Amino acid sequence: MRNRATTTLTNPKIRQSWSKYNLFNLTRMRTPQTSFRTHFQQKFKAKSIARAYHGEQVRESQWQRMFSSRIRSVIPMDPYNLAKDDGAGAAAGRGSGLGHQLDRTALSIQQAKQYIPFSQMTFAPLERRLDVAVFRALFASSTRQARQFVIHGAVTVNGQKMRYPGYLLNPGDLFQVDPERVMFATGAPKNRSERREGRALRKKKSEGEEATEAEAQAEEKDTAAAEESKEPAEEEAKDQPKEDPRKVLKGLMAQAKNIMSTSQDVLPAKRKQELRGFQRAVRRVLSRSGSSTVLTDNLESQFAELTQLLKAKRAEKKKDDRRGGNDRKDARSPKSEASDAQKQPDAPQAAAADKAQPGEALTEAFRQAAENPEQEPDTSELTDEEFDVLKRAMVQMRDNPIDHSKPYGTPWQPREFMSAFAFVPRYLEVNHSICAAVYLRHPVARPGASEVPSPFGEVVGTGAFAWYLRRR
Amino acid sequence: MPPRIHNQRVTNSLLPYLSSTSSTTASSPSISRLPSTSTASNGNSRTFSTTPAPQSRKWRTDMFQWLAKEGSELKSHVPGRTNYLTRLKERRLRGEEGANSKAALTHPFPLNPYFSAENILSEELRNEIHARVTGKNKKSVRAVSVELGVDMRRVAAVVRLVELEKRMKSQNKQLALPYARAVHEMVPTTPLYKDPEMQRKWAHESINDLPVHKLTNAQIFHPIPESRHFTRADAGRVFSAAPAQDHATAAAIAADPTAAVDRATQQPGRIERVGKGDFETQVLQPAEARIPHPHLVALERHRLAHPGEPRETNKYYNTRLQEQERLEGEQRAQAAAREEQNTNKVAPAASRFEFRFRDVEFSEQTVGHDGRGSRAPGRRYGVPSEDRKKGQVKIPTRVEV
């Protein structure tokens, strides 16, 4: 099918897409004029605007078959009210209830709250389609891309590969997209130098394929490199069984900060070198512990091991402060803890970036500790910020590595303008880390809200509904 | 040759959550530089020309200007807050107050006030749900749903997804962790509160949604005497065109409404039916029997009947919940046993397969008037396959797990 989903600026149409052109068109969009228009014109306009967004990839006749004038809606019930009365009050008197009479304004306010936006639900049947659901779950940057993922076999439904974008999900269906594709779809693209690196990598690979000998050599090299990285660690561990933990920690911190602070315009090769150096250092420290499981084990234990080996300790005062702050946050707002926790790094990031006071204080402490090590064995205290930086560098190393073989810019970052379109409708339950989602139920309307994500107001929704109702 | 401007990426560091914060500080100067130069060069090249620029180029210029100025705010996200277009619009109309209003933070589309971005489950809440359903002291999906204020279907889905996540982790499959982190920063999330009361107060969603029944769409004029006590249950009977209940039944139901609801919810097959042939339907039940958590109504009734006895009420609620779980378990076991009894399993010694035969009742209801109903066995017997004909839709309608 030819892609007609263009986002032109001269004839703007809103699409299911995260493109910046689409965003600009959204800012320009106005409610269509209804004055001096016939009813037919109003309906036609509404329908054509709405269809450019809702199921633009679906043929008109196909959509007309899907359209249903029956709209699903729910009313949230309060068990207390249900228990209190059996509904007889509503039918008492002359049939409209005997209760207290509301004045006109109060009544209109109540009615506005009770208002169910049925006309916004016109395109609810399309939300059942697999390609639309993949887009709604934030696994693709447009429905067209989601459709491509489905056709290319990157989507499974209930564990089986499903190649039909028009598959209508049933309540309870679990669909999953290949995480690699999702990272590609939602991640920032590669920049020039990253592309160049990728090309070089591919070239190297293809050359290797051509000449098997060369490959063998490269393998040898690789293994040698791997061994090197292990051997020196072991050797060091043998040669210097008692390395000063403070020095090691200091070096680690410096490297971690370097990693965290370097911007994208630093050459990727350099960054890679830095990262590798850090990785090697961590491995070297950990290898001293003697247990090989630590290297493969999860990050938390690795980190604990590292700090224990280095005799690093959190500054207790700060720790208490932080705990208090967390408690306050928990009590205060319904905001996510995760986001709160992730907001905190603002400070360490800034500190790491311009090497402000905490960094200097740390080096000072290190110097003191190095000068007279016997005096205080536990002076290698780290502030929370420094702890965070170290830990984050390790998380980074594991979860979001630099890898030029990937089709997206690494380390992964969300693509531009993604946040303007980021929402997950209620009829889906999404687990983003495995890129899987469950279609819980069909979308419904409820008082004051509709679950069908649509950029259009009531005029368009009602007009489109009336247009399709005509053909029934 | 004009000086080349190095295209600085807005986001600079490695971690998404660090990058986003730094980007907001770093973005504005670096972004605003780029498009302005491009527009300037456009302008320079056409200073001598009298031909008006085509409309498309004008829009393009406008777009890049907008992206450089106002739109630059939407370029990267701010952790812990949504970043929608409505925010810009509200700020333009009402200033900073508008930019922090609820509408600005929840409506992704400025023209549609009826669609709002709703919370998703935070990582901790999700894990808590999984732990409560599958952990040491297992709780039923129903109980967990009430405790945490999450819909039952969502609870079940969360358990499935967390199980899948665990399996993928154990298989060392690649996860999209930086992506998940970024999404959880962009979208509002419901946290896990330490205080269960708070969890219920700031519930994730309403758990007692009553689906609007098709029969209630009709507007019926139904005159009744003023002296009659006309309840929800009576209204349901009117909607489904069932005759009114006799006085004795009505009085019995009024005396013990909980028992009537229990009958309807525990034995849905025994609900009274009306109509003939294809039009036969169950009598529409009142709202307290059709909501997902009828036991909460029973709890409130008990609380109203026994004010000032919270411990008693709590006990009543727990025993009721356990009783219901036991009943549901029994029913499931019975259904499985019935299924087992009705299937005849044959496993030949030399075969890898087990054949399962089930007796079929051959009646017009089960196989249709011509014996070829869509669910009937032997539906296609003697009928040529049409799946190569034009217009045959072969998209599967369901995928069995």
Contacts between the chains, C-beta under 8 A, distances in Angstrom:
chain1	res1	chain2	res2	distance
A	8	B	56	7.6
A	9	B	56	6.1
A	9	B	59	3.7
A	9	B	60	6.1
A	9	B	63	6.3
A	10	B	55	5.6
A	10	B	56	4.8
A	10	B	59	6.3
A	20	B	63	7.6
A	20	B	67	6.1
A	20	B	71	7.5
A	21	B	63	7.0
A	23	B	71	6.9
A	23	B	74	6.8
A	23	B	85	7.0
A	24	B	62	7.9
A	24	B	63	4.4
A	24	B	66	6.0
A	24	B	67	7.1
A	24	B	71	7.2
A	26	B	85	5.9
A	26	B	109	7.3
A	26	B	110	7.8
A	27	B	66	6.8
A	27	B	71	7.6
A	27	B	85	6.4
A	27	B	88	7.6
A	27	B	89	8.0
A	29	B	111	6.5
A	31	B	111	6.3
A	70	B	214	7.0
A	72	B	211	7.2
A	72	B	212	7.5
A	73	B	211	7.7
A	73	B	212	4.6
A	74	B	209	4.0
A	74	B	210	6.1
A	74	B	211	5.2
A	74	B	212	6.5
A	75	B	209	7.1
A	75	B	210	4.9
A	75	B	212	6.5
A	76	B	206	3.9
A	76	B	208	6.4
A	76	B	209	5.5
A	76	B	210	7.5
A	77	B	208	4.6
A	77	B	209	7.2
A	77	B	210	4.9
A	77	B	287	5.9
A	77	B	291	5.2
A	78	B	208	7.4
A	79	B	208	6.2
A	79	B	288	8.0
A	79	B	291	7.8
A	79	B	293	7.1
A	79	B	296	3.9
A	79	B	297	4.6
A	79	B	299	7.1
A	79	B	300	4.9
A	80	B	300	4.9
A	82	B	287	6.2
A	82	B	288	4.7
A	82	B	291	7.7
A	82	B	297	4.7
A	82	B	300	7.3
A	83	B	288	7.8
A	83	B	297	5.0
A	83	B	298	7.8
A	83	B	299	8.0
A	83	B	300	3.5
A	83	B	301	4.4
A	83	B	303	7.8
A	83	B	304	5.9
A	84	B	300	7.5
A	84	B	304	6.6
A	86	B	231	4.2
A	86	B	232	6.0
A	86	B	233	7.5
A	86	B	254	7.4
A	86	B	257	6.6
A	86	B	286	7.9
A	87	B	231	5.2
A	87	B	232	3.6
A	87	B	235	6.8
A	87	B	286	7.3
A	87	B	287	8.0
A	88	B	229	5.1
A	88	B	230	5.9
A	88	B	231	5.0
A	91	B	224	7.1
A	91	B	230	4.1
A	91	B	235	7.3
A	92	B	226	7.8
A	92	B	230	8.0
A	93	B	226	7.2
A	94	B	226	7.7
A	95	B	224	8.0
A	117	B	114	4.2
A	120	B	112	7.1
A	120	B	114	5.1
A	120	B	115	7.1
A	138	B	183	5.9
A	157	B	399	4.7
A	158	B	399	4.4
A	158	B	400	7.2
A	158	B	401	4.8
A	159	B	401	6.9
A	160	B	399	5.4
A	162	B	396	7.7
A	162	B	399	6.8
A	164	B	395	4.5
A	164	B	396	7.2
A	166	B	395	5.5
A	167	B	395	5.7
A	167	B	396	6.6
A	168	B	395	7.9
A	168	B	397	7.1
A	170	B	397	7.9
A	170	B	398	5.6
A	171	B	153	7.5
A	172	B	153	7.6
A	172	B	157	7.9
A	173	B	399	6.8
A	174	B	157	7.7
A	174	B	160	6.2
A	174	B	161	7.5
A	174	B	164	7.6
A	176	B	164	7.7
A	179	B	174	5.7
A	179	B	175	6.2
A	179	B	176	4.1
A	179	B	179	7.7
A	180	B	174	6.8
A	182	B	176	5.5
A	182	B	179	6.3
A	183	B	176	5.4
A	183	B	178	7.8
A	183	B	179	5.6
A	186	B	179	5.9
A	186	B	182	7.9
A	187	B	179	7.2
A	188	B	9	7.6
A	188	B	11	7.2
A	191	B	7	7.3
A	191	B	9	6.2
A	192	B	7	7.9
A	259	B	14	6.4
A	260	B	13	5.7
A	260	B	14	6.6
A	260	B	15	7.4
A	260	B	18	6.7
A	261	B	13	6.8
A	262	B	12	7.7
A	262	B	13	7.6
A	263	B	8	7.5
A	263	B	9	7.6
A	263	B	12	3.5
A	263	B	13	7.2
A	264	B	8	7.3
A	264	B	9	4.0
A	264	B	11	7.3
A	264	B	12	5.2
A	265	B	6	6.5
A	265	B	8	5.9
A	265	B	9	7.3
A	265	B	12	7.9
A	330	B	191	7.5
A	330	B	193	6.7
A	330	B	194	6.1
A	334	B	190	6.9
A	334	B	191	6.4
A	334	B	202	4.4
A	335	B	80	6.1
A	335	B	188	7.9
A	335	B	189	7.8
A	335	B	191	6.8
A	336	B	80	6.9
A	336	B	122	4.7
A	336	B	184	6.8
A	336	B	188	7.4
A	336	B	189	3.6
A	336	B	190	7.4
A	336	B	191	5.0
A	337	B	122	6.5
A	337	B	124	6.2
A	337	B	191	4.8
A	337	B	192	7.2
A	338	B	122	5.6
A	338	B	123	5.8
A	338	B	124	7.4
A	338	B	181	8.0
A	338	B	184	5.5
A	338	B	185	7.8
A	338	B	189	6.6
A	338	B	191	7.8
A	339	B	79	5.3
A	339	B	80	3.4
A	339	B	184	7.0
A	339	B	185	5.6
A	339	B	189	6.8
A	340	B	80	6.6
A	342	B	17	4.1
A	342	B	79	5.1
A	342	B	80	7.3
A	342	B	181	7.5
A	342	B	185	6.3
A	343	B	21	7.6
A	343	B	79	5.6
A	343	B	80	5.4
A	345	B	15	7.8
A	345	B	17	6.3
A	345	B	18	5.4
A	345	B	21	7.1
A	346	B	21	4.9
A	349	B	13	6.9
A	349	B	18	4.7
A	349	B	21	6.2
A	349	B	22	5.7
A	350	B	22	7.8
A	353	B	22	7.0
A	392	B	15	5.8
A	392	B	18	6.9
A	395	B	15	7.3
A	396	B	14	4.8
A	396	B	15	5.3
A	399	B	177	4.4
A	399	B	178	5.8
A	400	B	14	6.3
A	400	B	15	6.7
A	400	B	16	7.3
A	400	B	177	7.3
A	400	B	178	4.3
A	402	B	14	8.0
A	411	B	14	4.5
A	411	B	15	7.5
A	411	B	178	7.1
A	412	B	16	7.1
A	412	B	178	4.4
A	412	B	179	6.5
A	413	B	11	5.0
A	413	B	16	5.9
A	413	B	19	5.7
A	413	B	178	7.8
A	413	B	182	7.6
A	414	B	16	6.6
A	414	B	20	8.0
A	414	B	76	7.4
A	414	B	77	6.6
A	414	B	179	7.6
A	414	B	182	4.5
A	414	B	186	7.5
A	416	B	10	7.6
A	416	B	75	5.1
A	416	B	76	6.8
A	417	B	71	7.9
A	417	B	74	5.5
A	417	B	75	6.1
A	418	B	77	7.1
A	418	B	182	7.8
A	418	B	186	7.1
A	419	B	74	6.6
A	419	B	76	7.0
A	419	B	77	3.5
A	419	B	78	7.7
A	419	B	82	7.3
A	419	B	83	4.0
A	419	B	84	7.9
A	419	B	186	4.7
A	420	B	74	4.4
A	420	B	83	6.2
A	420	B	84	5.9
A	420	B	85	5.6
A	420	B	108	7.4
A	421	B	108	6.8
A	422	B	77	7.3
A	422	B	82	7.5
A	422	B	83	7.9
A	422	B	117	7.8
A	422	B	183	6.5
A	422	B	186	4.0
A	422	B	187	5.5
A	423	B	82	7.8
A	423	B	108	5.2
A	423	B	117	3.5
A	423	B	118	7.7
A	423	B	187	6.1
A	424	B	117	7.7
A	424	B	118	7.9
A	424	B	120	5.1
A	424	B	187	5.9
A	425	B	118	7.6
A	426	B	118	5.5
A	426	B	205	6.7
A	429	B	121	7.6
A	429	B	154	5.2
A	429	B	157	4.1
A	429	B	158	6.3
A	429	B	161	6.9
A	430	B	120	6.9
A	431	B	126	7.6
A	431	B	161	4.0
A	431	B	162	7.3
A	431	B	164	7.4
A	431	B	165	6.1
A	431	B	180	7.9
A	432	B	176	6.7
A	432	B	179	6.2
A	432	B	180	3.7
A	432	B	183	4.8
A	432	B	184	7.2
A	433	B	165	6.4
A	433	B	175	4.9
A	433	B	176	6.0
A	433	B	177	5.6
A	433	B	179	7.8
A	433	B	180	3.8
A	434	B	161	7.1
A	434	B	164	6.0
A	434	B	165	4.8
A	434	B	168	5.5
A	434	B	175	5.9
A	434	B	176	7.4
A	435	B	176	5.4
A	435	B	179	7.8
A	436	B	161	5.8
A	436	B	164	5.9
A	436	B	165	8.0
A	437	B	161	7.9
A	438	B	157	3.7
A	438	B	160	6.4
A	438	B	161	6.5
A	440	B	151	7.3
A	440	B	153	4.6
A	440	B	154	6.0
A	440	B	157	5.9
A	441	B	153	6.2
A	444	B	209	7.7
A	444	B	211	7.6
A	446	B	209	7.2
A	448	B	114	7.1
A	449	B	114	5.8
A	449	B	115	7.2
A	449	B	116	6.4
A	450	B	114	4.7
A	450	B	115	5.9
A	451	B	115	7.7
A	452	B	115	7.2
A	453	B	108	7.3
A	453	B	109	7.7
A	453	B	115	5.5
A	454	B	109	7.1
A	454	B	112	5.7
A	454	B	115	6.2
A	455	B	109	4.0
A	455	B	111	6.3
A	455	B	112	6.0
A	456	B	109	7.8
A	456	B	111	6.2
A	456	B	112	6.1
A	457	B	111	4.5
A	457	B	112	5.6
A	457	B	113	7.6
A	458	B	114	7.7
